[in-house]
Amino acid sequence: MADRLPDLFSYIVETDSGFCPNPFGGICTLACCKPKIRYSANIGDWIIGTSLAPKRGRLVYAMQVYRALTYDLYWKYPEYEVKKPNKENARGDNIYKNKENGGLIQVPNQSHSDKHFERDTSVNRVLISNVFYYFGKDAPEIPDQYKSIIHTTKGHVRIKPTSKNSMAVSVFLVWLRDTFKQGINGEPAQANVKCKPHVAATAPVQRKFDF
């Protein structure tokens, strides 16, 4: 990991199906949805997703970014074959690959349709973590002393080392590491629910990356 102090991105997981984030295959990935986070997060940064009401503020997952790839590389690298959707892996999030004549194509999957295509691919970047904690339906309550890191509305909040609540991030990470084992600690809360297409007030910014 990078030597720099990490930022923390916090948001509400609207659909906890095991697709976005996808904690399976020994790594946690954020490959679809949340384009602004996928655009902004750096190696070493943390991302946390919390639960909706009526159990608002519970910790659905936390992941530390250790790698970022374009969709084409995510599709091509053999170590991420396990993330491709199939009958045994209905929630696979490795669903975009390059077309022969350029551009991206969405492969058949059970989680996202062509209605998700524009927003997903507005940022050609997949975030990958090998240090993560996924709780799903067993999401624990975040203790009161760390609750300032919880984002309670749409979008996300980015907490930097210079932010006024940066100390809460530090002690939260200590609590996380000391209290729970890394990896999957629970099953998705909404395993059979599909993501709803995002309705934006304006067209998404087309941001592409080369790595």
HUCORRA-V392703 format. One record per backbone hydrogen bond with DSSP energy under -0.5 kcal/mol. NH is the residue of the N-H (numbers start at 1). CO is the residue of the C=O. E is the energy in kcal/mol with one decimal. If there is no record, write none. Layout:
nh,co,e
NH,CO,E
NH,CO,E
//
This chain:
nh,co,e
8,159,-2.3
9,46,-2.6
10,157,-2.5
11,48,-1.6
12,155,-0.5
13,50,-2.9
14,12,-0.9
17,15,-1.2
21,29,-0.5
22,29,-2.4
23,21,-0.6
27,24,-0.7
28,129,-2.4
29,22,-2.2
30,127,-2.5
31,29,-0.5
38,34,-2.3
39,35,-1.9
40,36,-1.7
41,37,-2.7
44,65,-3.4
45,42,-2.1
46,7,-2.6
47,63,-2.5
48,9,-3.0
49,61,-2.2
50,11,-2.5
51,58,-1.8
55,52,-0.9
57,51,-1.5
58,55,-1.1
59,140,-2.7
60,49,-2.0
60,58,-0.9
61,49,-1.7
62,133,-2.2
63,47,-2.4
64,131,-2.3
65,45,-2.8
65,63,-0.5
66,128,-2.8
67,128,-1.5
69,126,-2.0
74,70,-2.5
75,71,-2.3
76,72,-2.0
77,73,-2.8
80,77,-1.8
81,78,-1.7
83,80,-1.4
84,81,-1.8
86,89,-1.1
89,86,-0.6
92,89,-1.6
94,83,-2.3
95,93,-1.7
97,105,-2.0
99,103,-2.4
102,99,-1.7
105,97,-2.7
107,95,-2.7
110,90,-0.7
116,113,-1.9
117,113,-0.5
118,114,-0.5
120,116,-2.6
121,117,-2.6
122,118,-0.6
122,119,-0.7
123,120,-0.9
124,207,-1.2
125,123,-1.9
126,69,-3.1
127,30,-2.1
128,67,-2.6
129,28,-2.3
131,64,-0.6
133,62,-2.9
134,183,-2.7
135,60,-3.2
136,60,-1.5
137,187,-3.3
138,135,-2.3
139,136,-1.4
140,59,-0.6
142,57,-0.7
143,141,-0.5
146,143,-2.1
147,144,-1.3
149,146,-2.0
150,147,-1.5
157,10,-2.2
159,8,-3.3
159,157,-0.6
160,158,-0.7
163,160,-2.1
166,163,-1.7
168,165,-0.5
169,165,-1.0
170,166,-1.7
171,167,-2.2
172,168,-2.0
173,169,-2.4
174,170,-1.6
175,171,-2.4
176,172,-2.6
177,173,-2.3
178,174,-2.4
179,175,-1.6
180,176,-1.9
183,132,-3.4
185,134,-3.9
185,183,-0.5
190,16,-3.1
191,188,-0.6
193,190,-1.9
195,111,-0.7
200,198,-0.7
207,122,-3.7
207,205,-1.0
208,206,-0.5
//
